[in-house]
C-alpha cells in the first residue's frame, strides 16, 4: 500500500458480482412473467416468489448500506460523493417493490387481472431502474474497492457480508446465487463450500428453489429464473 492509502490490488470480491448477476436475471424474469399472467392464482404464486427475491436483495442492500459503503467512503472521496445517491436508489427500489407487491395482492384478492397492464409497465420500470442502479454501483464501487482495499481486506469484507445472511435464508440464498452462474462457475462455487452445504444443496436446497421458481414456467415465458 502506498503512503496515500491507495493499493495496486485487483477486485476479488466475486460474491458481489454473483449476487448482481442473480438480481439482473430475476428482475428480467419478473418483467417477463408479469406480462404473461393468465390467472389470479399465478399472480399469487408470482407474489410469493417476488417476496423471496426482494428478501435476497434487501440482505445485499443492508450489507452495502451498513457495512461496505461506510468503509469505502471513509477511504475514497470519489465513492463518498456517490454514496448518498446509491443509498437513495435503494429506497426508490423499495418503493417500486411496495407498489408491485400491492398490485399482485390486489389481483389475487379480487380474482381479477384487469391491472395486468399496469403491473407489466411497472415491472419494466423496476427492471430498468434496477439495472441502471447496479451499473452505476459497479462503475464506482469496483475500481475504488480495488484502489483502497488490499486483497486480504476485501476477503475480510466478504466474510462480514456473508455473516449478514441469516442462517434460515441460506437454504434458498445459495441456489438463488448459483442460478445466475454457468455450469463451470457453479461447480467452482460449490467446491469451495463446506461439505455439509454441498450435501444439503444437492438433496434439499436446490429442489426447494426449483419449486419456488416454477412460477416462471408460464406459457410463453422464458425460463430465465430457473437456469
C-alpha positions in Angstrom: 0.0 0.0 0.0 1.3 3.5 -0.8 1.6 6.3 1.6 -1.7 7.8 0.3 -3.5 4.6 1.1 -4.0 3.5 -2.5 -3.2 -0.1 -3.3 -2.3 -1.9 -6.5 -4.7 -4.8 -5.9 -7.4 -6.2 -8.1 -11.1 -6.6 -7.2 -11.5 -10.1 -5.8 -15.0 -9.9 -4.2 -16.6 -12.4 -6.6 -19.7 -12.7 -4.4 -20.6 -9.1 -5.3 -20.8 -9.9 -9.0 -22.5 -13.2 -8.4 -25.3 -11.5 -6.5 -25.6 -8.8 -9.1 -26.0 -11.4 -11.8 -28.7 -13.1 -9.9 -30.5 -9.8 -9.4 -30.3 -8.9 -13.0 -31.5 -12.3 -14.1 -34.5 -12.2 -11.8 -35.5 -8.6 -12.5 -35.7 -9.5 -16.2 -37.6 -12.8 -15.4 -40.1 -10.9 -13.3 -40.7 -8.4 -16.1 -41.4 -11.2 -18.5 -43.6 -13.2 -16.1 -45.6 -10.1 -15.2 -46.7 -9.8 -18.8 -47.6 -13.5 -19.0 -50.0 -13.9 -16.1 -53.2 -15.7 -17.0 -54.9 -16.2 -13.7 -55.1 -14.8 -10.1 -53.6 -18.0 -8.9 -50.5 -17.3 -10.9 -50.4 -13.7 -9.6 -50.4 -15.2 -6.0 -47.5 -17.5 -7.0 -45.6 -14.7 -8.6 -46.2 -12.6 -5.4 -44.6 -15.3 -3.2 -41.6 -15.6 -5.5 -41.2 -11.8 -5.6 -41.3 -11.6 -1.8 -38.4 -14.1 -1.7 -36.5 -12.3 -4.4 -36.7 -9.0 -2.6 -35.6 -10.6 0.7 -32.4 -11.6 -1.1 -31.9 -8.1 -2.5 -32.6 -6.5 0.9 -29.9 -8.6 2.6 -27.5 -7.4 -0.1 -28.5 -3.8 0.3 -28.3 -3.9 4.1 -24.7 -5.2 3.8 -23.9 -2.4 1.5 -25.6 0.4 3.4 -24.4 -0.7 6.9 -21.0 -2.2 6.2 -19.4 -1.7 2.8 -20.5 1.8 1.8 -19.3 3.5 5.0 -15.9 1.7 4.9 -15.3 2.7 1.3 -16.5 6.3 1.8 -14.0 6.7 4.6 -11.2 5.9 2.2 -12.5 7.1 -1.2 -13.7 10.7 -1.7 -14.9 9.6 -5.1 -17.2 6.9 -3.7 -18.2 9.2 -0.8 -19.6 11.6 -3.4 -21.8 8.8 -4.8 -22.8 7.1 -1.6 -25.9 9.2 -0.8 -27.3 8.8 -4.3 -26.7 5.0 -4.3 -28.4 4.6 -0.9 -31.3 6.8 -2.1 -31.7 4.4 -5.1 -32.1 1.6 -2.6 -35.0 3.5 -1.1 -36.6 4.1 -4.5 -36.2 0.4 -5.4 -38.1 -0.4 -2.2 -40.9 1.9 -3.2 -41.1 0.0 -6.5 -41.4 -3.2 -4.6 -44.1 -1.9 -2.4 -46.2 -0.9 -5.4 -45.6 -4.1 -7.3 -46.5 -6.1 -4.2 -49.7 -4.2 -3.8 -50.7 -4.8 -7.4 -50.1 -8.5 -7.2 -52.0 -8.7 -3.9 -55.0 -6.8 -5.4 -55.0 -9.1 -8.4 -55.0 -12.2 -6.2 -57.7 -10.9 -3.8 -60.0 -9.5 -6.5 -59.6 -12.6 -8.7 -59.2 -10.1 -11.5 -56.3 -9.5 -13.9 -57.5 -6.0 -15.0 -54.4 -4.4 -13.5 -52.1 -6.7 -15.6 -51.1 -3.9 -17.9 -50.2 -1.6 -15.0 -48.2 -4.4 -13.4 -46.3 -5.0 -16.7 -45.4 -1.3 -17.1 -44.2 -1.1 -13.5 -42.2 -4.3 -13.8 -40.4 -2.8 -16.9 -39.6 0.4 -14.9 -38.4 -1.6 -12.0 -36.1 -3.8 -14.2 -34.7 -0.7 -16.0 -34.1 1.2 -12.8 -32.5 -1.8 -11.1 -30.1 -2.4 -14.0 -29.2 1.3 -14.0 -28.5 1.2 -10.3 -26.3 -1.9 -10.5 -24.3 -0.5 -13.4 -23.7 2.9 -11.6 -22.7 1.0 -8.5 -20.3 -1.3 -10.3 -18.7 1.7 -12.2 -17.6 3.4 -9.0 -17.6 0.6 -6.3 -15.4 -2.0 -8.1 -12.4 0.3 -9.0 -12.5 2.2 -5.7 -12.5 -1.0 -3.6 -9.5 -2.3 -5.7 -7.7 1.0 -5.2 -8.2 1.4 -1.5 -8.5 -2.1 0.0 -5.9 -4.9 -0.1 -6.9 -8.4 -1.2 -6.8 -9.5 2.5 -9.1 -6.6 3.4 -11.5 -7.5 0.6 -11.6 -11.1 1.8 -12.5 -9.9 5.3 -15.3 -7.7 4.0 -16.7 -10.7 2.1 -16.7 -12.7 5.3 -18.5 -9.9 7.1 -21.1 -9.7 4.3 -21.7 -13.5 4.5 -22.5 -13.2 8.2 -25.2 -10.7 7.2 -27.2 -13.5 5.6 -29.4 -15.1 8.3 -28.9 -18.9 8.5 -32.5 -19.5 7.8 -32.1 -17.8 4.4 -29.0 -19.7 3.3 -31.1 -22.7 2.1 -32.6 -20.6 -0.7 -29.8 -17.9 -1.0 -27.2 -20.4 -2.2 -29.3 -21.9 -5.1 -30.5 -18.4 -5.9 -26.9 -17.2 -6.4 -25.9 -20.4 -8.1 -28.8 -20.0 -10.6 -27.1 -16.9 -12.1 -23.9 -18.8 -12.9 -22.9 -21.1 -15.7 -22.1 -24.8 -15.0 -18.4 -24.2 -14.6 -18.8 -21.3 -12.3 -21.5 -23.1 -10.3 -19.2 -26.1 -9.8 -16.4 -23.9 -8.6 -18.7 -22.1 -6.1 -20.0 -25.4 -4.7 -16.5 -26.9 -4.5 -15.5 -24.0 -2.2 -18.3 -24.6 0.3 -18.3 -26.8 3.4 -19.2 -30.4 2.6 -22.5 -30.1 4.6 -23.6 -27.2 2.5 -22.8 -29.1 -0.7 -24.8 -32.1 0.5 -27.8 -30.0 1.6 -27.7 -28.2 -1.7 -27.9 -31.4 -3.7 -30.6 -33.2 -1.6 -32.8 -30.4 -0.5 -32.0 -26.7 -1.1 -31.9 -26.9 -4.9 -35.2 -28.7 -5.1 -36.9 -26.1 -2.8 -35.6 -23.3 -5.0 -36.8 -25.0 -8.2 -40.3 -25.3 -6.7 -40.2 -21.6 -5.9 -39.3 -20.5 -9.4 -41.8 -22.8 -11.0 -43.9 -19.6 -11.5 -41.7 -18.8 -14.5 -42.9 -21.9 -16.3 -45.8 -19.9 -17.6 -46.9 -20.3 -21.2 -44.7 -18.0 -23.4 -42.4 -17.0 -20.5 -38.7 -17.7 -20.9 -37.2 -19.9 -18.3 -34.7 -17.2 -17.1 -35.1 -17.6 -13.4 -34.7 -21.4 -13.3 -31.4 -21.6 -15.3 
